[in-house]
């Protein structure tokens, strides 16, 4: 079962930097929802543009409400833009998308805020979809957040506004035409106090936001995914044990980093962590602090090194999970690595092999490349494009005897993937959920090319399988390699 911190933050975040664009369905929504953040941004001298979609004429005089909004923006040193859309008529029609798209192109913001799609008011919900559509039309690559106005919704960012809560109240008082129509002050204060529930005692008021990884896909899909993950986690049958197998040798410092990344998993309570020490220095003291952090932690010490493939096989023999994921001792998993697999498997229990994207990072932290290829079995027969920690697979393959080839010094993982690819289809999520640190002794590391004949080791794998390919498989290899060559 998820722990609370995986669903709601237990600490506050900093203001995002850069030029903000805030989409407000009506004048006053921006202050009720994120007036504290705006006050902090003003104190920080950040550029802010507020786009008022409607004049709110169904809730008062349009001219008065526009003048109130201008006064608020003057206080915030923000630019006000009025689109003049019909009150209770915000939609995702082409002309409205075009109008907001034009503002985005002109302003070129770094950060965009829009109302939560879980709001009550139809204009609020429509504003979220309208903004999302315009962002996609703009190919926006900046930060994207939704904020809440009248109700608590999904949130993964909490902002401490204790120091500016009185300033927020002062700004709301500029909207005198609205304060007599509803108990906006009490609602706003109630939500801001309620959002301190998981925060330290000194935080007296907070605003909540949801930070999207990117403005890609459908907005509704993001929300359905979040709800699906939370609901499915409550079903006992949908909480399988996942074994994460780490082979290590003489790298205690990077081992700590790898184990910490496993500990960060939102699904940590059902992780079976198996560490195989392949004849290296003792790591018992390194792992001792983590004994109670997982479903099980099992350290296997080999007195003499038996090699990468043999250590992998020992890990497979020790695994207790329904699913298995390898992790090299110098690499890392993102916190949602296991959860992304589970979300897909819960939709389709036929998934037996599943992989996600992996970023490759230099020792200086520079992004070098990404492994994020769509599944192509023919290409996989010719070359490996799936790092070992990208993959989660069913223990069925262990039970039927699939093992790493201990005669291979390198590319033993590629050989293993080829075995599995002949038994089942690989499934993929294009989200990047792991890091490959280009510092180890993997054959893929550039510094290994000076001491290792990479081509000969790759050909050992190809030669092994060449005599086993069927005519269909051989044709598949040729077609995939030819297609890859044409694509450059």
C-alpha positions as CSV (number, residue, x, y, z in Angstrom):
1,X,0.0,0.0,0.0
2,X,1.3,3.5,-0.8
3,X,2.7,5.5,2.1
4,X,1.2,9.0,2.5
5,X,4.3,10.8,1.1
6,X,3.8,9.2,-2.3
7,X,0.4,10.8,-2.6
8,X,0.9,14.2,-1.0
9,X,4.1,16.1,-0.1
10,X,5.3,16.3,3.5
11,X,7.5,19.3,2.7
12,X,7.1,22.5,0.9
13,X,8.6,23.5,-2.5
14,X,10.2,26.6,-3.9
15,X,8.7,28.9,-6.4
16,X,9.4,27.9,-10.0
17,X,11.7,30.5,-11.6
18,X,11.1,32.4,-14.8
19,X,8.2,34.2,-16.5
20,X,4.8,33.0,-15.3
21,X,1.6,32.9,-17.2
22,X,-1.5,32.4,-15.0
23,X,-4.8,31.5,-16.7
24,X,-7.8,32.7,-14.7
25,X,-11.3,31.8,-15.9
26,X,-12.7,34.9,-14.1
27,X,-11.3,37.9,-12.3
28,X,-10.6,36.8,-8.7
29,X,-9.9,33.1,-9.4
30,X,-6.1,33.8,-9.6
31,X,-6.1,35.3,-6.1
32,X,-8.4,32.7,-4.5
33,X,-6.4,29.9,-6.0
34,X,-2.8,31.1,-5.9
35,X,-2.7,34.6,-4.5
36,X,0.0,33.7,-2.1
37,X,2.2,32.3,-4.8
38,X,1.6,35.5,-6.8
39,X,2.5,37.7,-3.8
40,X,5.7,35.8,-3.3
41,X,6.5,36.1,-7.0
42,X,5.9,39.8,-6.9
43,X,8.3,40.1,-3.9
44,X,10.8,38.1,-5.9
45,X,10.4,40.6,-8.8
46,X,9.3,37.8,-11.2
47,X,7.6,38.6,-14.5
48,X,3.9,37.5,-14.3
49,X,1.2,37.7,-17.0
50,X,-2.4,36.9,-15.9
51,X,-4.8,35.9,-18.7
52,X,-8.4,36.5,-17.7
53,X,-10.5,34.3,-20.0
54,X,-13.9,36.0,-19.2
55,X,-15.0,39.2,-17.6
56,X,-17.3,37.2,-15.3
57,X,-20.3,39.3,-16.4
58,X,-22.7,36.6,-15.1
59,X,-21.4,37.2,-11.6
60,X,-21.4,41.0,-11.8
61,X,-20.7,44.1,-13.9
62,X,-18.1,43.2,-16.5
63,X,-16.5,46.7,-16.4
64,X,-16.2,46.7,-12.6
65,X,-14.7,43.3,-12.5
66,X,-12.1,44.2,-15.2
67,X,-11.1,47.3,-13.2
68,X,-10.7,45.2,-10.1
69,X,-8.5,42.8,-11.9
70,X,-6.4,45.7,-13.3
71,X,-6.0,47.0,-9.7
72,X,-4.8,43.6,-8.5
73,X,-2.3,43.2,-11.3
74,X,-1.0,46.7,-10.6
75,X,-0.3,45.6,-7.0
76,X,1.5,42.5,-8.3
77,X,3.3,44.4,-11.0
78,X,1.8,41.9,-13.4
79,X,0.5,42.3,-16.9
80,X,-3.2,41.7,-17.4
81,X,-4.6,40.2,-20.6
82,X,-8.4,39.9,-21.2
83,X,-9.6,37.5,-23.8
84,X,-13.3,38.4,-23.5
85,X,-14.7,34.9,-23.7
86,X,-18.3,34.4,-22.7
87,X,-18.9,33.8,-19.0
88,X,-19.9,30.1,-18.5
89,X,-19.0,29.7,-22.2
90,X,-15.3,28.7,-21.9
91,X,-14.7,25.8,-24.3
92,X,-12.1,24.1,-26.4
93,X,-13.5,25.4,-29.7
94,X,-10.9,26.4,-32.3
95,X,-11.4,30.2,-32.0
96,X,-10.8,30.1,-28.2
97,X,-7.7,27.8,-28.6
98,X,-6.4,30.2,-31.3
99,X,-6.8,33.2,-29.0
100,X,-5.0,31.6,-26.1
101,X,-2.3,30.2,-28.4
102,X,-1.6,33.7,-29.7
103,X,-1.1,34.9,-26.1
104,X,1.3,32.0,-25.4
105,X,3.3,32.8,-28.6
106,X,3.6,36.4,-27.7
107,X,4.4,36.1,-24.0
108,X,6.7,33.0,-24.3
109,X,6.3,32.0,-20.6
110,X,8.6,29.7,-18.8
111,X,5.9,28.5,-16.4
112,X,2.1,28.1,-17.0
113,X,-0.6,27.7,-14.3
114,X,-4.2,26.8,-15.0
115,X,-7.1,25.7,-12.9
116,X,-7.4,22.1,-11.8
117,X,-9.5,19.9,-14.1
118,X,-11.2,18.7,-10.9
119,X,-12.8,22.0,-10.1
120,X,-16.6,22.4,-9.8
121,X,-17.3,25.4,-12.0
122,X,-17.6,24.4,-15.7
123,X,-15.5,27.4,-16.8
124,X,-12.7,26.3,-14.4
125,X,-12.7,22.8,-15.8
126,X,-13.0,24.0,-19.4
127,X,-10.1,26.4,-18.8
128,X,-7.8,23.5,-17.9
129,X,-8.6,21.7,-21.1
130,X,-8.4,24.9,-23.2
131,X,-5.0,25.8,-21.8
132,X,-3.7,22.2,-22.3
133,X,-4.8,22.2,-25.9
134,X,-3.2,25.6,-26.5
135,X,0.1,24.5,-24.9
136,X,0.2,21.4,-27.2
137,X,-0.4,23.6,-30.2
138,X,2.5,25.8,-29.0
139,X,4.7,22.8,-28.4
140,X,5.3,24.2,-24.9
141,X,8.4,22.7,-23.2
142,X,8.3,24.7,-19.9
143,X,6.9,23.8,-16.5
144,X,3.1,23.2,-16.2
145,X,1.0,23.4,-13.0
146,X,-2.6,23.3,-12.1
147,X,-3.9,25.2,-9.1
148,X,-7.0,24.8,-7.0
149,X,-9.7,27.4,-6.5
150,X,-12.8,26.0,-4.8
151,X,-11.9,22.5,-3.8
152,X,-8.9,20.3,-2.9
153,X,-7.8,18.1,-5.8
154,X,-4.7,16.2,-6.9
155,X,-1.5,17.9,-5.7
156,X,2.2,17.1,-5.7
157,X,3.5,20.5,-4.8
158,X,2.8,22.5,-1.6
159,X,3.9,26.1,-1.2
160,X,4.2,27.8,2.2
161,X,2.3,31.1,2.1
162,X,2.4,31.7,5.8
163,X,4.4,34.9,5.4
164,X,2.0,36.4,2.8
165,X,-1.4,35.2,3.9
166,X,-2.4,38.7,5.0
167,X,-1.2,40.0,1.7
168,X,-3.3,37.4,-0.1
169,X,-6.4,38.6,1.9
170,X,-5.6,42.2,1.0
171,X,-5.4,41.4,-2.7
172,X,-8.7,39.5,-2.5
173,X,-10.3,42.6,-1.0
174,X,-9.8,44.4,-4.3
175,X,-12.6,42.2,-5.6
176,X,-15.3,43.9,-3.5
177,X,-18.0,43.2,-6.1
178,X,-17.6,39.5,-5.5
179,X,-17.1,39.2,-1.7
180,X,-20.8,39.8,-1.0
181,X,-21.8,37.0,-3.4
182,X,-20.2,34.1,-1.7
183,X,-18.1,33.2,1.4
184,X,-14.9,33.3,-0.7
185,X,-12.7,34.5,2.1
186,X,-13.7,31.6,4.4
187,X,-13.4,29.0,1.7
188,X,-10.0,30.3,0.6
189,X,-8.7,30.3,4.2
190,X,-10.2,26.9,4.9
191,X,-8.4,25.3,1.9
192,X,-5.1,27.1,2.7
193,X,-5.2,25.8,6.3
194,X,-6.3,22.3,5.3
195,X,-3.3,22.1,2.9
196,X,-0.9,22.3,6.0
197,X,-2.1,18.9,7.1
198,X,1.1,17.1,6.1
199,X,3.5,20.0,6.6
200,X,5.6,21.1,9.6
201,X,3.8,22.9,12.4
202,X,5.3,26.3,11.6
203,X,3.5,26.3,8.2
204,X,0.2,28.0,8.9
205,X,-1.1,28.4,5.4
206,X,-0.2,26.7,2.1
207,X,-1.3,26.6,-1.5
208,X,-1.4,23.3,-3.5
209,X,-0.4,22.7,-7.1
210,X,0.0,19.7,-9.4
211,X,3.2,19.7,-11.5
212,X,2.8,17.8,-14.8
213,X,5.8,16.1,-16.2
214,X,5.1,17.7,-19.5
215,X,2.2,19.0,-21.6
216,X,2.0,15.8,-23.6
217,X,-0.8,13.3,-24.1
218,X,-4.4,14.1,-23.1
219,X,-5.0,16.0,-19.9
220,X,-7.8,13.6,-18.9
221,X,-5.3,10.8,-19.3
222,X,-3.0,12.3,-16.7
223,X,-5.9,12.5,-14.2
224,X,-7.2,9.0,-15.0
225,X,-3.7,7.6,-14.6
226,X,-3.3,9.2,-11.2
227,X,-6.7,7.9,-10.0
228,X,-6.1,4.5,-11.4
229,X,-2.8,4.1,-9.6
230,X,-4.3,5.1,-6.3
231,X,-7.4,2.9,-6.6
232,X,-5.7,-0.2,-7.9
233,X,-3.1,0.0,-5.1
234,X,-5.9,-0.7,-2.6
235,X,-6.6,-4.1,-4.2
236,X,-4.5,-6.9,-2.4
237,X,-4.4,-9.0,-5.6
238,X,-2.8,-6.2,-7.5
239,X,0.2,-5.8,-5.1
240,X,2.7,-8.4,-6.3
241,X,6.2,-8.6,-4.8
242,X,8.8,-7.3,-7.2
243,X,12.4,-8.5,-6.8
244,X,15.2,-6.0,-7.6
245,X,18.5,-7.7,-8.1
246,X,21.8,-5.8,-7.7
247,X,25.1,-7.3,-8.6
248,X,28.0,-5.5,-6.9
249,X,31.7,-5.7,-6.6
250,X,34.1,-3.2,-4.8
251,X,31.8,-0.2,-5.3
252,X,30.2,0.5,-1.9
253,X,29.7,4.2,-2.5
254,X,27.7,3.7,-5.8
255,X,25.9,0.7,-4.2
256,X,24.5,3.1,-1.5
257,X,23.2,5.4,-4.3
258,X,21.6,2.4,-6.1
259,X,20.0,1.1,-2.9
260,X,18.7,4.6,-2.0
261,X,17.0,4.7,-5.4
262,X,15.3,1.5,-4.6
263,X,14.3,2.8,-1.2
264,X,12.8,5.9,-3.0
265,X,10.3,3.7,-4.8
266,X,6.6,4.6,-4.1
267,X,6.0,0.8,-4.1
268,X,8.8,0.1,-1.6
269,X,6.8,-2.1,0.8
270,X,6.6,-4.9,-1.7
271,X,10.1,-4.9,-3.0
272,X,12.3,-7.9,-2.5
273,X,15.9,-6.5,-2.7
274,X,18.6,-9.1,-3.5
275,X,22.2,-8.0,-3.5
276,X,24.8,-10.4,-4.8
277,X,28.3,-9.4,-3.8
278,X,30.5,-11.0,-6.4
279,X,33.7,-11.5,-4.4
280,X,34.2,-7.8,-3.6
281,X,34.8,-5.9,-0.4
282,X,32.3,-6.5,2.4
283,X,29.1,-4.5,2.1
284,X,27.3,-5.9,5.2
285,X,27.6,-2.6,7.0
286,X,26.5,-0.7,3.9
287,X,23.2,-2.6,3.8
288,X,22.6,-2.9,7.5
289,X,20.7,0.5,7.8
290,X,18.2,-0.7,5.1
291,X,17.2,-4.0,6.6
292,X,13.7,-2.8,7.6
293,X,13.1,-0.7,4.5
294,X,11.8,-3.5,2.2
295,X,9.6,-6.5,2.0
296,X,12.9,-8.4,2.2
297,X,16.6,-7.6,1.9
298,X,18.8,-10.5,1.1
299,X,22.6,-10.2,0.8
300,X,24.5,-13.0,-0.9
301,X,28.2,-13.0,-0.5
302,X,30.4,-14.9,-2.9
303,X,33.9,-15.5,-1.5
304,X,35.4,-15.5,-5.0
305,X,34.2,-13.5,-8.0
306,X,32.3,-15.7,-10.5
307,X,31.6,-13.0,-13.1
308,X,28.6,-10.9,-14.1
309,X,26.5,-13.6,-15.6
310,X,27.0,-16.1,-12.8
311,X,26.2,-13.4,-10.2
312,X,23.0,-12.6,-12.2
313,X,22.0,-16.2,-12.2
314,X,22.5,-16.4,-8.4
315,X,20.3,-13.4,-8.1
316,X,17.6,-15.1,-10.2
317,X,17.8,-18.2,-8.0
318,X,17.3,-16.0,-4.8
319,X,14.5,-13.9,-6.2
320,X,11.1,-14.4,-4.4
321,X,9.1,-11.8,-6.4
322,X,6.4,-12.4,-9.0
323,X,8.3,-10.0,-11.1
324,X,12.1,-9.2,-11.4
325,X,14.1,-6.1,-12.3
326,X,17.9,-5.9,-12.4
327,X,19.9,-2.8,-11.3
328,X,23.6,-2.4,-11.7
329,X,25.3,-1.1,-8.5
330,X,26.3,2.2,-10.2
331,X,22.9,3.0,-11.7
332,X,19.6,4.4,-10.3
333,X,15.9,4.0,-10.6
334,X,13.4,7.0,-10.5
335,X,10.8,6.8,-7.7
336,X,8.0,5.8,-10.0
337,X,10.0,3.1,-11.9
338,X,8.2,0.1,-10.4
339,X,4.9,1.9,-10.2
340,X,4.9,2.6,-13.9
341,X,5.2,-1.1,-14.6
342,X,2.4,-1.9,-12.1
343,X,0.0,0.7,-13.7
344,X,0.5,-1.0,-17.1
345,X,0.3,-4.6,-15.7
346,X,-2.8,-3.9,-13.8
347,X,-4.5,-2.9,-17.0
348,X,-3.1,-5.9,-18.9
349,X,-2.2,-8.9,-16.8
350,X,-0.8,-10.6,-19.9
351,X,2.3,-8.4,-19.7
352,X,5.3,-10.6,-19.0
353,X,8.2,-8.3,-20.1
354,X,8.0,-4.6,-19.8
355,X,10.5,-1.8,-20.2
356,X,10.7,2.0,-20.0
357,X,13.2,4.7,-21.1
358,X,16.6,5.2,-19.6
359,X,18.7,8.4,-19.6
360,X,22.5,8.1,-19.9
361,X,24.4,10.6,-17.7
362,X,28.1,11.5,-17.7
363,X,30.2,11.6,-14.5
364,X,29.7,15.4,-14.6
365,X,25.9,14.9,-14.7
366,X,25.5,15.8,-18.4
367,X,22.8,14.1,-20.3
368,X,24.5,12.1,-23.0
369,X,21.7,10.2,-24.7
370,X,18.4,8.3,-24.0
371,X,17.6,4.7,-24.6
372,X,13.9,4.9,-25.5
373,X,13.4,2.8,-28.6
374,X,10.0,1.3,-29.5
375,X,10.0,-2.5,-29.3
376,X,11.4,-4.1,-32.5
377,X,12.2,-7.8,-32.0
378,X,14.1,-7.9,-35.3
379,X,16.4,-5.1,-34.2
380,X,16.8,-6.6,-30.7
381,X,18.2,-9.8,-32.4
382,X,20.8,-7.6,-34.1
383,X,21.8,-5.2,-31.4
384,X,20.8,-4.3,-27.8
385,X,18.9,-1.1,-27.2
386,X,17.4,-2.0,-23.8
387,X,19.6,-1.4,-20.7
388,X,19.3,-4.1,-18.1
389,X,17.5,-1.9,-15.4
390,X,14.9,-0.8,-17.9
391,X,13.2,-4.2,-17.8
392,X,10.8,-5.8,-15.4
393,X,9.9,-9.4,-16.3
394,X,7.8,-12.3,-14.9
395,X,9.4,-15.0,-12.8
396,X,7.8,-17.5,-15.1
397,X,10.9,-17.3,-17.2
398,X,13.0,-18.2,-14.2
399,X,10.8,-21.1,-13.5
400,X,11.1,-22.5,-17.0
401,X,14.9,-22.3,-16.9
402,X,15.8,-19.0,-18.6
403,X,19.3,-18.0,-17.3
404,X,22.2,-15.8,-18.2
405,X,24.9,-17.4,-20.4
406,X,28.0,-17.7,-18.1
407,X,30.3,-18.1,-21.0
408,X,29.7,-14.4,-22.0
409,X,31.9,-11.8,-20.3
410,X,29.8,-8.9,-21.8
411,X,26.4,-8.4,-23.3
412,X,25.0,-11.2,-21.1
413,X,21.9,-9.0,-20.6
414,X,21.3,-8.7,-24.4
415,X,21.6,-12.5,-24.7
416,X,19.0,-12.8,-21.9
417,X,16.6,-10.4,-23.6
418,X,16.9,-12.4,-26.9
419,X,15.9,-15.5,-24.9
420,X,12.8,-13.8,-23.6
421,X,11.9,-12.2,-26.9
422,X,11.5,-15.6,-28.4
423,X,9.0,-16.5,-25.7
424,X,6.8,-13.4,-25.4
425,X,6.2,-9.9,-26.6
426,X,7.9,-7.0,-24.9
427,X,5.6,-4.1,-23.7
428,X,6.9,-0.5,-23.3
429,X,6.1,2.8,-21.7
430,X,8.0,5.7,-23.2
431,X,8.4,7.5,-19.9
432,X,12.1,7.7,-18.7
433,X,12.3,6.2,-15.2
434,X,15.9,5.2,-14.7
435,X,19.5,6.6,-15.0
436,X,22.5,4.8,-16.6
437,X,25.6,6.4,-15.1
438,X,28.4,6.1,-17.7
439,X,31.1,5.3,-15.2
440,X,31.2,1.5,-14.8
441,X,32.7,-1.4,-16.8
442,X,29.7,-2.0,-19.0
443,X,30.7,-2.7,-22.7
444,X,28.5,0.3,-23.6
445,X,30.7,2.8,-21.7
446,X,33.0,4.7,-24.0
447,X,36.1,4.4,-21.9
448,X,35.8,0.6,-22.2
449,X,36.3,0.8,-26.0
450,X,40.0,1.4,-25.4
451,X,40.4,-1.8,-23.5
452,X,37.7,-4.0,-25.0
453,X,37.0,-5.2,-28.5
454,X,33.3,-4.5,-28.3
455,X,32.5,-5.8,-31.8
456,X,34.0,-9.2,-31.1
457,X,31.9,-9.6,-27.9
458,X,28.7,-8.5,-29.8
459,X,29.6,-11.0,-32.6
460,X,29.8,-13.8,-30.0
461,X,26.2,-13.2,-29.1
462,X,25.2,-13.0,-32.8
463,X,27.1,-16.1,-33.7
464,X,25.5,-18.0,-30.8
465,X,22.0,-17.2,-32.1
466,X,22.6,-17.2,-35.9
467,X,22.3,-21.0,-36.0
468,X,19.0,-20.9,-34.1
469,X,17.1,-18.3,-36.2
470,X,14.1,-19.5,-38.1
471,X,13.6,-18.1,-41.6
472,X,10.9,-15.8,-40.3
473,X,13.3,-14.5,-37.6
474,X,16.1,-14.0,-40.1
475,X,13.9,-12.0,-42.4
476,X,12.7,-9.9,-39.4
477,X,16.4,-9.1,-38.6
478,X,17.1,-8.0,-42.2
479,X,14.0,-5.9,-42.4
480,X,14.7,-4.1,-39.1
481,X,18.3,-3.4,-39.9
482,X,17.4,-2.2,-43.4
483,X,14.7,0.1,-41.9
484,X,17.1,1.4,-39.3
485,X,19.8,2.2,-42.1
486,X,17.2,4.1,-44.1
487,X,16.2,6.2,-41.1
488,X,19.8,7.1,-40.6
